[in-house]
Amino acid sequence: MTRHRARGSTILEAMLSMAVLVIGAAGLMGTHTHSMSMLGGSQRMGRATEVAEDLMAQIETWDFDDPRLADDNRSNDADLGDSAGLFLVEATPPFDHDETHLTMGGRPWNGLPVSAVRDGGLERYWNVSDGDDFNGNGVPDALRVAVIVRWQQGSAFRRVVFVTVKPNPGDAQ
């Protein structure tokens, strides 16, 4: 007796193969969607970093007694760089200066324009803490400055924070 081998595939096998392909494609789509979201977030963080670096560069050129470096809100001095994350949760975080202070006292602003920052969905702030007098000569040695740039991502805020020290050129050491 001769046995014949079945050739080809059954409809059940074809449907099973299609199901495996659909599940694989759905997984790839999920991965693609997640990677696009991550790319958007990293691009926004890169832009926020550029904005913060620009403001830091401008602050370096300001005089030590520039009104834009006044400690206007002493309540944030203990947490100058926002370790508590208030800039992540509060609609109006505790800041010393924001966009409206860029030309404070009639000073020139040579950095990125306000419109470029706002159009990018970013908010720019800086906090100042009055100078320390480590050498005890009665003259502040330096100011501590934190630049915070934040943006809304989904239902939460994200932020970058840069902290620097601005030495007082008038402090005789």
C-alpha positions, -999 to 999 in steps of 0.1 A, spaced: 0 0 0 13 33 -10 10 63 13 6 97 -1 21 127 17 0 157 22 13 186 2 7 223 8 -8 238 40 -42 238 55 -63 269 60 -57 265 98 -19 267 94 -23 298 72 -45 315 97 -21 307 125 8 321 105 -11 353 99 -20 357 136 17 354 145 26 380 119 -1 404 132 11 400 168 47 407 157 36 438 137 16 451 166 47 447 189 68 466 163 43 494 161 43 498 199 81 499 199 80 525 171 55 547 189 75 545 222 107 554 204 91 584 187 79 596 220 113 592 235 128 611 205 104 640 210 113 642 247 150 641 241 147 668 214 128 690 239 154 684 266 182 693 241 164 725 233 159 733 270 196 727 276 205 752 248 182 778 263 197 773 298 232 775 284 223 807 266 210 823 298 241 811 318 263 827 291 244 860 294 246 859 332 284 856 330 284 889 311 262 908 336 278 930 363 278 916 398 253 944 409 230 940 379 194 942 391 187 910 372 209 893 398 190 905 428 177 879 453 140 888 449 126 858 466 145 846 497 121 817 503 139 797 476 175 803 488 177 770 507 167 751 475 181 773 448 183 745 422 149 730 430 159 698 446 124 695 460 110 695 424 86 724 429 92 734 393 78 700 383 45 703 401 36 739 407 20 761 380 38 791 395 70 779 410 91 799 435 115 819 414 135 851 416 134 861 379 116 850 347 113 862 311 98 895 322 131 904 340 154 899 310 156 937 304 151 947 340 165 982 349 167 990 312 195 965 307 201 951 272 192 915 264 214 898 238 203 862 243 177 840 227 145 860 222 115 855 245 94 845 215 118 817 205 117 803 240 79 805 244 72 793 209 92 762 218 69 756 248 97 764 273 97 786 304 130 802 315 137 811 352 167 819 373 171 820 411 197 840 429 211 835 464 229 865 480 266 862 482 285 844 509 312 862 529 336 833 536 366 855 541 347 876 566 356 910 551 320 922 550 318 920 512 300 892 495 324 868 478 300 855 451 264 850 441 249 815 436 227 813 406 204 785 393 190 786 358 158 765 354 142 758 321 110 738 321 84 725 297 51 706 298 53 670 287 20 652 288 3 661 321 36 668 339 64 693 338 100 684 330 130 706 336 168 711 333 187 730 360 221 746 357 238 761 388 268 784 388 287 808 411 292 844 400 323 858 418 323 893 431 351 912 413 350 939 441 358 914 469 394 921 479 408 888 491 
